[in-house]
Amino acid sequence: MTASVKSGRLALRGLAMASGTVLLAACASAVPSSPGQQSSPGQSVSPAPSVAGGGVPATWSGVTDPKQIPLGDDKVSTVAQTGSVYSCQTSFRPGGARHDGPWMDTANKTWDSTSKVQVQGEHSWPDAEYDETARGDSRVITSKDLPTHQSTGTFPIQQSDPAYQYDTNPNAIASKTVHLTLPLTPSLADNVSCLSMGAIGILKNGVYLYNALDDAGRDAAAHETQDLCDGHPDGAEDYHYHDIPSCLLSVATEKGSTLVGYALDGFGIYVERDDKGNLPTNADLDGCHGRTSKVMWNGKETTMYHYSATLEFPYTVGCYRGTPTEAPAHDRTGGNRRGAGQGTGRGTAQGQG
């Protein structure tokens, strides 16, 4: 059986595919994410209005080749450090994918996102929803941790799936009750904070964002196999991403900044493309993977701190610059309850996948 690979990922992750207006319409009937506005269940607010140009330089300091992305293994730190995850957890257990795939170049410590195998299947979730409302000084977000207007692959990974030879993820996807209260106008904390395993934020299609590490403390985006939208479930049956998924990158504006989610400290996570459609590199960002510039925030152009997506590890957030809210409950020992017999490589006590 021929493996399904990310043949379109080069265009999705590195280049603009069409005008932002057309792509927004193709994704869903996007609703502006302004204070006091709430979407109906199942209605997308993904992504938010963008700022064309303005806060984004004409050219970033460099360009990351999606066929030679530097591997993020061993880039775990105990302080804020550019290109690393400042992790609350410093010891890790075996877990994640069983074998390195041919997209990995371990000798040169790079990986090729355009040739990586993807988990087969295409499942929609009619009960998915994302609601975002301003209440006083808070942004209240509710979802089912299921993607609105995007599909997932088939999980547990089936033995007939070519991805199974590398990653035997036995976990199913389950609907969750997600309720987050974030500051509407976040402020920088006196000290940065480390990232826990499990959810570190939520994207505007209703799905959890995890840090860039797998259960073994390696580069999750490189090692683990994900589906057509770059997501997969963990042992608590929480569907999640380890970077900004291609299905959201593809609907972000071709130039300028687009809000695609929030970290647990309330600061926005943006896709920011220069005049050539490129994302920034780590060299353009600080130790927490963010920067200060003009963005669209609460319906207004505002100069403020925010996190910025890259093709490079740690992809989204390296540490918290603000004060994070309590992370959603994350079952690290509950295991898989509906597909434990489907695989052995990741075990039934799967933590962060």
N, C-alpha and C positions, 0 to 999 in steps of 0.2 A: 504494500500500500504506500502510495506517495504521501509524504508528509506535507501538511499545509504550513507554509511559511509566511512571514510578514513581508510579502512582496511589495506591498504599497507603503511600508513603514518609512522608507526613505523620504517619500513625498510628504507623508503625514507629519513626520517629526522634524524635518529640516526645511521644508519649503511650503509656501502657501499654495493652496490648490485652486482657489477661486476667490471672488470678492467676499468679504466678511458678511455682507448683507445676504447674498445668495446662500452661503453656508449656514448662517443662522436659521434661515427659513427651512433649509433641508433638514436641520437637526430637529426642530420643533417650532412651535409658535412661541418664540422666546418672550418672556415677561420681564421688564426691567426690575432689577432688584433694588427698589428704593424703599426707604423707611415707611412702615405702615402698610405696605402692599403685600398681599398674601396670595399665593397661587392656590388653585383648586387641586385636590388630590389627583395625582397623575399628570398635572400640567407642568411643563418644564420651565425652569428659570435659568437655563444653562445654555450658554454662558451669559454673563451680564453685559450691559453696554460697554463699549471700549473707547479708549482715547487713541485716535489715529495720530501717530507721531507724537510731538510734544515731549512727553516724558521719556521717550525711548531715543537713544542716540541713532544717528544715521547708520553707524556701523559699530558692532560690538568689538571687543578687543581681539577676538579670534572666532574661529568656526570649528565646531566639533563634527568630525566625520562619523556619521551613524554606522559606518562599516568598521570603524576602529574606535569604539568608545572605551576610554580607560576603565579597567576593571576596578570596582570599588572594594574588593576584598582587603581586609586588614586596615580599612580606613575608619576605624572606630576610635574616638578620642574621649578624654575625660575633661576637656575644655572646648570652648568654641574654636573651631579650626576650619579654615576654608577647605572644602572638598571632603569633609569627614562628617560623620554622625556623632554628635556629642550624646552618647547613650547613657541612660540611667543604669542599664545593665552592662556589666563589663565581662561577665563569663557567660558562655553560651554552650548549648548542648547540641548533639548531632541532630540534624533535621534538614528539611528542605529537599531539593532534588537529589536523586540517587547518583546520577552520572552527569558529567559535563557533556553538553552537546557539541556538534561540529561548528556551531557559531562562536564557540569560545576559543580564543587563542591564548592559552595559558602561558606559553613561552614568552609572548610579548605583552601579556597582561592586558589584553583588549577583548572586546566582544563585538559581534556584528548584529545589530538589531534588525537589519533588513533580511537576514537569512534565518532568523530564529524560528523554530517550530512553534506553532500555536495549537492550543487545545481545540479539538474539533467541536462542532455543534453550534447552533444558533437559537437560543431560547429567549423569548420576550417575557416580560413580567407585567401583566395588566394591572396588578395591585400596587405597583411601584408608585411612590409619591415623594414630592419634596415641597415643603412649605417653609417659607422664610418671612418672618414678621418682626417689625420693630415695636417693642413694648417698653416705653420709657427710655432708659439708657441701655437696653439690652436688645440683642438680636436673637430671636427664638427660632430655632430650626428643628423641624421634625421630618423624619423620613422612615422608610422601611429598610434602609440599607440595600435597596435593589435599584438598578439603573433605570431612570426614566428615559424612554425613547432610545435606549440602546439595548443590545442583546448580550447575553452571556454564552459561554461555551457549555458543554455537557460535563457536569461534575456529579459524582466522582469520575475521574479520568478513566475511560474504558480501556480494557486491555487491547482492544482492536485499534485504539488511537495511537498513531506513531509517537505522540508526545509521551506515552506511557513508558517507553523504554528509557526515558531520562528522568521522569517525574511521575510517581505513582499516586499522586494526591488522592486520598480516599474520601475526601470531605465533600459534603453536599452544600448547597446554598439554601439558606433559610431566611424567611422574612423576619426582621427584627423591629422592635420599637425603639427608635432613636429620638432622643429629646435633648437638644443642646441649647444652653443659654450662654451666649458670648457677649462681650462688650460691644456696643454699637460703635463706639469710638475708642479703640484700644490705645493704650499708652505704653511706652517703653519702660521696662522694669529696670531697677538699679543693677540687677545681675541677670545674666542669661540662665536659662533652665535646660536641663537635659531632656531627651526624648525617651519616653517609655516604649515598650513593645505594645502592639495593638494600635488602636486609633490615635492619630496625632492631629486629625482634622477631618473635614468632610468636604467633598466636592459638590458642585451645584447640579449634579445629576442624582444626588441622594446617596452616594456610595462613600464609605469610609476611605480615608487616606491613611496608610501606615507609613512608618519610616522606611528607609531604603534597605533595611537589613532583613535577611531571612532568619530562621530559628537558629542557625549555626553562626550567625554574625557575619554572613557573607553578603555580597551584592545580590539582592533578591531579584531585581529586574534582569540580571544577566543569567543567573543560575536556574531559577524556577521557570516552569512553563506556565504561561497565562493564555487567556482566550483571545478572541478577535478584538476585544476592547481592552486587553492588557490587565484583566482582573482574574482573581481566583479566590476560593474560600479557604479559611483556616479550620482548625479543629473545633472551634465554637460555631462553625457554619456561618461565619461572618464573611461576606463577600467584600473585597477590598482591592485597592491599587497600591503599588509601591512607587509609582511616578505618575505624572499626568498622562492619562491614557490617550491613545491615538484618536479615539472617537471624540474627545474634547479638543485635542490639538487641531483636528481638522476643521472645527467650526469656529475657532478663534480667528480674529481679524488678521489679515495678511500683513499688516503693518501697525505697530502701536501695541497697546496693552489691553488685555482682556481678563477680567476677573473670572476665575474658574472654581474658586473654593475658598475655604477659611481654615486656618490653623486653630488649634484649641485655645490660643491666646487672643483670638479675635482678629488678628491681622489677616489681610487678604493674601491669596495665592494667585499669581497672575501668569499668563502666557504673554511674553513681551518679545515682539519681533522687530528687528531693525528694518531699514529700507529694502534690504535684500531678502527679507523673510526669515532671517536666522534668529535663533534663540541665543541668549547670553551664554558665556562660559563661566566657570567658577571664578576666573580672574576678575570678572565684572561685579562680583558679589562679595558680601562680607562672610564672617565665620558662621553665621546662621543661615546663609544662603538667601540673603535679602539685600535690599538697598532702599534708599529714599529718593522718590521722584514723584512727578505728577501722575496721578491715576484717577480713574473714575471711582468715587467712593460715596455711598449713600446718596447717589443721584447727582453728585457734584464733582467737578474736577478739583482734586485736593492733592497737595504735596504732602506725602506721608511715607512712613516705612511700610514695606510689604515684602513678601517672599516671591521669588521669580523662578519659574520652571527652566530647567536645562536638560540637555541630553547627557550631561555628566553626572555621576554620583556626587552628592546624594539626591539629585533630581528635583526635590521640592523644598524641604525644610531640614536644616542641619542642627538647629537648636531653637528654642523659643526666645525671642527678644522681648516678648511681653509676659504677663503672668497667665499661665494656662489654667483653664477650668479643669475640674476633675475629669480624667479620661473615662469614657464609657466602660462599663464592666466588660472584662475580657476573660473568658474561660480558657485558661491555659492547660487544664487537666481534664476537662469534660469530654474531650475527644469527639469523634464522629458518631452520630447516632443513627445514621441511615445508610451508610455505605462502608462500614468498617471492614467488610470482607472484600472490598474491591481492590485493595492494594496493600503493600507491606512497606514500601520505602519510606513513607512519612508517618506511619504508625497511627494508632487511634488516640494518642495523647498529644496530637499536634498543637503547637502553640501558634506563634506568628508564622504565617505561610508566605 
